[in-house]
Amino acid sequence: MNANDILTLFDYTYWAYARVLNAAERLSNQQFIAPGNLSFGGVRGTLVHAFGAEYIWRRRLQEGASPSRLSESDYPDLETLRSHWHDEERLMRAYLDGLTDEVLQQTFRYKNTKGLDFENVIWQMLAHVVNHGTQHRAEVAVLLTDFGCSPGDVDMLMYFREKDKR
């Protein structure tokens, strides 16, 4: 995997998140914060988990930090979450823009949120961030659809088709 591939995966990821967050705007705040049966609760809990994972991985890779998980109570509404995510996207894109093919092949040692030591190749860690987000976006898409607010098709090919039309 090279730097251009990683940038493409994150471009797709942010495109797909935008569709999900735009659909979530049609929810009432009660629907947004409602608990759910997913691993991380409902719409808010699942989105905060996905956002938090991205935040943790960027800080870990960029700063060598081992931040703790985010609390969904810190995001009382969609606008608060969207604003913080927009800031995080800017920081992640700046980090990604500085990566080279050589850096992506390096092994990175870190502690997870439980303090356990791990090491992985950097491109694999970034691919994990994208894949992790795909899982949780799909879960939120189901919840949004159940609320009558489907985000529509968030498949990668749809992203490429829209991008090619620009």
C-alpha positions, 0 to 999 in steps of 0.5 A, spaced: 500 500 500 502 506 498 501 513 500 496 515 494 492 509 496 491 511 503 489 518 501 484 515 496 481 510 502 481 516 507 477 521 501 472 515 501 471 515 508 470 522 509 465 522 503 461 516 506 461 519 513 459 526 510 453 522 507 451 519 514 452 525 518 448 529 513 442 523 514 443 524 521 441 531 521 434 529 519 433 526 526 431 529 532 436 530 538 432 524 542 433 519 536 440 521 535 442 520 543 437 514 544 440 508 546 440 502 541 442 495 541 449 495 537 455 494 541 456 502 542 449 503 543 445 507 538 446 513 533 450 517 537 454 512 541 456 508 535 458 515 531 462 517 537 466 510 537 468 511 530 470 518 531 474 516 537 477 511 534 480 515 528 482 520 533 486 515 538 489 512 532 491 519 529 494 521 536 497 514 537 501 515 530 502 522 529 504 524 537 506 517 540 500 518 545 495 513 548 489 517 549 483 514 552 476 513 549 472 518 548 465 519 552 459 520 548 456 524 553 461 529 551 457 530 544 450 532 546 448 533 539 450 532 532 452 539 531 457 538 537 460 531 534 460 534 527 464 540 529 469 536 532 470 531 527 471 536 522 477 538 526 479 531 526 479 530 519 483 536 518 488 534 523 488 527 520 489 529 512 495 534 514 498 527 518 496 523 512 499 528 507 506 528 510 506 520 509 511 517 504 511 510 501 517 508 505 514 511 512 507 507 511 512 500 510 515 502 517 513 498 523 510 502 529 510 500 536 504 502 541 500 501 547 492 500 546 487 503 550 488 498 555 496 499 556 498 493 552 504 493 547 503 492 540 506 493 533 504 493 526 506 496 520 503 503 519 499 502 512 496 496 516 494 501 522 491 506 517 487 501 513 484 498 519 482 505 521 478 505 514 475 498 515 473 500 522 469 506 520 466 502 514 463 497 519 460 502 524 458 507 518 454 501 516 451 500 523 449 507 523 446 507 516 441 501 518 439 505 524 438 511 520 434 507 515 430 505 521 428 512 523 426 513 515 433 517 514 437 513 510 444 515 508 443 512 501 448 508 498 455 509 501 459 504 497 466 505 495 464 505 487 459 510 488 464 515 491 468 513 485 462 515 480 461 521 484 468 523 484 469 522 476 463 526 475 466 532 478 
